[in-house]
Amino acid sequence: MSRRAVIVEREPAWGRTDSLYQPARPAFWFCIALFVLGTFVLFARISPALSFNVGAMSLTVVLWSAYALPFVLLIITLDLFEPEPPAFLASAFAWGAVVATSIAIVANSSTQSIMVKTLGSDFTRTWWPALSGPSTEEVLKGLGVVVAILVARKQVNTVLDGLVYGLFIGLGFQVAENLVYTADKIQSAVFSGTPGRVVLDVFILRGIALGLWSHAVYTAAVGFGIAYAWLRRDRSWFVRIGVLVALFAASWALHFLWNAPFWQPNSADGLEWTEVGTYIVKGLPALLLVGVLYWLAHRREVSWFCEVLDGRTDDVTAGELQALLTLRGRRAARVRARNVCGPTAGRAVRELQRSQVRLACALAQGTRDHDIEALRSSIRQARDHVRSECGQLQVLGEEPTHEPGRGEARHDRSRAATPRGMAG
Amino acid sequence: MALATVATVIVLFAAVLPLIDGLIDHPRRGVPAGTALEVRVPAERAIVSDAPGHRTVRFVPASGWSPVEEPDASTSSIELVQGGISFELSADHDVTGDCAGALDAREDDLRSLDGSGRRSEAQTFSTDNGQVGLAASFVGTRVEGLLVVVCERGAVATVVVSGPVGALQGDGAEPALDMARSIDIR
């Protein structure tokens, strides 16, 4: 089989994990110092609200924590082949929530005061959110991706990793900003009815109406750009910096558009159907941009995955491989097994898929032969389990001829990237 | 190199920007502490049976607040700013006959500040010298603030405190409230 060797990002770190504790790296201690300082700043900002109404603040913390959970689960599933270590994802979230948010509080306060002094209160009131927000926050969140690369060098090795870390940093920032904002409202709503009502109003407004396309998507685009500039050594310096600058500019512009005084939503404390158009005009472009970037990055990982399992039809049939390429495909195979043969068969298919992904990770990692054999053995056992439950394999997507569905990346060997050092 | 760049940018945001802010003087000097300012209830519209001459609304600006324009006791309104927060006081004849009506009449003010503005339920407000009125907070997507009306014998003093969202957090609203409490309709 002839392959065209293409120098791309380093091979995915499938199966490899580092420890977050890296005392030898200056970046590690740099992060620790910033976390400590940021925690003090945030606590100083939030503690008055705790004193003011501890019940409302407790509700605030519970609501915004719960709000983050589905987004966390969604983002994790995006990294289908190489889930990042939870400790690193948590630290990325913490960068956004603690470091970026606390410094943004200081920086935005300064820019607001400078603008009032130099440009007047009317101009500041109208344009400060649009000018200062993107200029400070997008930079601070983007720095988090750079630090993630510095600390987690072995983990951040594809542009998809940059996008995923960017999503986590942005989500952390979004949640912390909303928490601070809610704490502010609890205190400053001097004449409001109940603090609990204030919390719910802010949650509806910032969590549901304004929060579905916000910091997470902006930082995802910046994270993609940083990872591209850092990792795509096969591209010219001009192209790499160009992609980074273009994506940062796009994030800045989309954030500016969202905060700009024109096309403002008409509701401050709830969802109104008449405002859906405004949300779409201002928010959807960011979501679409990140969708396209994800598709591009995921497609490259699909190529790697197919390449590493190429020719191993004893372990992964063509139909099984196709099912493994998308979350939808994996789920469809499990659902099919469960519907046709019962819940035990569904679980057996899940185990088979896990074993196959583990094999791909081991192959990418260059694991020793006897470990590879152990994994192949577990695949055979899982398949036998499926057979014993189901008696046939169609449930696994093992149709004789299978065409990739719409939106799925086709495995084109002539275009498949061959990562350096990858077995195959 | 990369870490040094990150550290430099963080120092810029966390230390250099506040330093620059501290080096820039406000274009207008604050009102000396303890100085009282006055605005006049428009004479041609005032219907004040028991008060000879013009009626005025007096208040004491908090430290650090600066008038947007040179104070002029012949005008019926004044605006002071501090940081990004604005304190606008206007005096008028109470055409509605009650403070609740005066408060409702100010909905347009909120709309002009932020089309999304929504205000809270009004609550009783009283000044340091016992004059009473109503107050409410409001929040929009860009602007938040307070609305205070004080009614006294046919005259009404209206205060609109506004600033970017988050500017009135914590004790940020207190100086403005202190100014509102110092209102004395004479």
Interface residues (C-beta under 8 A of the other chain):
Chain A: P26 A27 F30 L34 R45 P48 A49 I103 A104 V106 A107 S109 S110 T111 Q112 S113 I114 M115 V116 K117 T118 S121 T124 R125 T126 W128 P129 T136 V139 L140 L143 V146 V147 I149 L150 V180 Y181 A183 D184 K185 Q187 S188 A189 V190 F191 S192 G193 L205 L210 N259 P261 Q264 P265 N266 S267 A268 D269
Chain B: A2 L3 T5 V6 A7 V9 I10 F13 A14 L17 P18 I20 D21 I24 D25 H26 P27 V68 V81 G83 G84 S86 L113 D114 G115 S116 G117 R118 S120 E121 A122 Q123 F125 A135 A136 S137 V139 G140 T141 R142 V143 E144 L146 S162 G163 P164 V165 G166 A167 L168 Q169 G170 D171 G172 A173 L177
